[in-house]
Amino acid sequence: QNILTVCFSVGYSAVALNHVIDFKEKKQEIIKPVSPSELFPSLPIVQGTSKRIKVLTRLTLVVSDPSHCNLLRSTSANIRLYDIIAVFPKTEKLFHIACTTLDVDLVCINVTEKLPFYFRRPPVNMAIDRGIYFELLYTPAIKDSTMRRYTISNAISLMQICKGKVSSQSENKPLELRGPYDVANLGLLFGLSESEAKAAVSTNCRATMLHGETRKSACGVVYTVKKPRKVEEEETAVPACKKAKTQV
């Protein structure tokens, strides 16, 4: 409740309650998410607006073995209850699997130590084509100089490939939470442009939420795009009477 209160005060309009499962630990089960109504009888209003904050539920799976991915491929009833599903791969093989085959919304990147593998363009591009975003945890860059160096190094190596398709995350400490504009400024240190840094805390997060909704409700989305007409087609589409007037 304290963390959510801080989120309201700094201007966030949506918050995801994260439930983390690490398969290295024993007796890890996917439980039902906590309902926002259990925390707040009535959701508070976002500062500076008249809208109430949106509270989502998120499931993050820390996978260190390919067998751990089978849970995401299965049709678990509790998994479907979460609005956002993220995966935290520990090896290059699992990172490739997460980008290419797993039905998730986010791929989390470890920034607290030197990565044991390099980011390769083919799996990253495939993840982008599937509508999956990558997530960086920015709080290590705030509290420790060594982790700050690893965070900036890992972030820059990712940004060179993923074209700014990232979002940001904070840990569960209110004092380490930063507002949207502060996080966007941190994005400039990670190699993002000004527009990409703003998108990391706005449009990219919104796209992740929509990706989670489509994952829960449908197998795909159909959208229409207006095809631009060529000059010749526009001339043939004009009636003969109007052509005569324009020529005169």
C-alpha positions, -999 to +999 in steps of 0.1 A: +000+000+000+029+024+007+044+017-027+011+023-045+006+056-025+040+068-037+031+059-073-001+079-070+018+110-057+045+110-084+021+109-113+018+073-125-016+065-140-011+027-140+007+003-116+013-035-119+015-056-088+043-080-095+043-116-083+077-132-088+083-170-090+119-183-090+120-220-099+153-225-081+134-223-049+112-252-038+075-253-036+068-225-060+032-223-071+013-199-092-014-185-070-043-162-078-033-125-081-043-101-053-074-081-062-069-043-061-102-041-042-085-059-013-059-031-010-080-001-018-118+001-014-118+029-039-088+037-061-073+071-056-072+098-083-040+104-103-023+136-093-031+164-117-060+146-134-095+135-128-089+098-136-085+070-111-053+050-112-054+016-129-040-013-109-029-044-129-016-078-119+017-091-132+035-125-130+073-127-135+088-162-139+126-165-133+137-194-155+171-211-154+163-243-172+143-251-204+119-273-185+107-242-166+092-229-198+067-257-200+046-240-174+041-210-197+032-233-226+005-250-206-030-236-202-029-228-165-061-212-151-041-190-127-018-177-154-048-164-174-058-143-144-027-121-147-028-090-168+009-091-177+033-120-179+070-115-179+099-139-181+134-135-167+158-158-186+192-166-171+210-181-201+214-173-238+193-203-248+164-193-226+167-157-238+163-171-274+133-192-264+117-163-246+120-140-277+109-166-303+084-190-288+070-181-253+037-164-251+047-135-228+045-097-228+079-088-213+114-101-213+134-089-183+171-082-185+195-087-156+215-055-151+231-062-117+261-082-131+279-087-163+258-108-187+272-142-197+261-138-233+257-111-260+224-099-274+219-112-309+198-094-334+177-122-349+159-132-316+155-096-305+140-086-339+116-116-337+105-105-302+098-070-315+078-083-344+057-104-320+050-073-299+072-082-270+091-055-251+123-057-230+124-044-194+152-029-175+154-025-137+167+010-131+170+010-093+205-007-092+218+023-110+207+045-081+220+027-050+254+013-060+283+025-082+293-010-093+258-020-103+254+014-120+283+005-143+268-029-151+233-013-156+246+013-181+268-012-199+241-039-203+215-013-212+236+003-240+244-031-255+206-039-256+196-005-270+220-009-299+198-038-311+163-034-298+156+001-313+143+015-280+116-011-275+120-011-237+101-003-206+113+003-170+107-013-136+113-003-100+119-026-070+096-029-040+111+001-021+092+034-020+125+054-015+140+040-047+109+048-068+113+076-093+087+096-112+082+092-150+103+122-159+132+111-138+131+077-153+130+092-188+162+112-179+178+079-168+170+065-202+193+091-218+222+075-199+212+041-213+216+052-249+180+062-256+170+093-275+147+118-259+116+104-276+126+068-269+132+076-232+097+091-229+082+062-247+098+038-222+075+051-195+044+059-216+036+044-250+057+013-246+040+005-212+006+011-228+015-013-257+025-040-232-008-036-214-027-040-248-005-070-257-015-086-224-052-080-231-050-096-266-031-125-252-059-132-227-088-126-251-077-138-286-050-155-306-045-126-329-056-090-337-068-078-371-064-041-380-069-022-412-045+003-428-055+028-454-036+021-486-021+053-501-033+059-537-010+066-565-014+097-587-027+077-617-053+060-595-065+093-582-069+107-617-089+077-629-111+079-598-122+115-606-154+116-627-151+128-663-173+159-657-149+171-629-119+163-650-132+187-677-138+215-652-103+211-638-087+210-672-105+242-683 
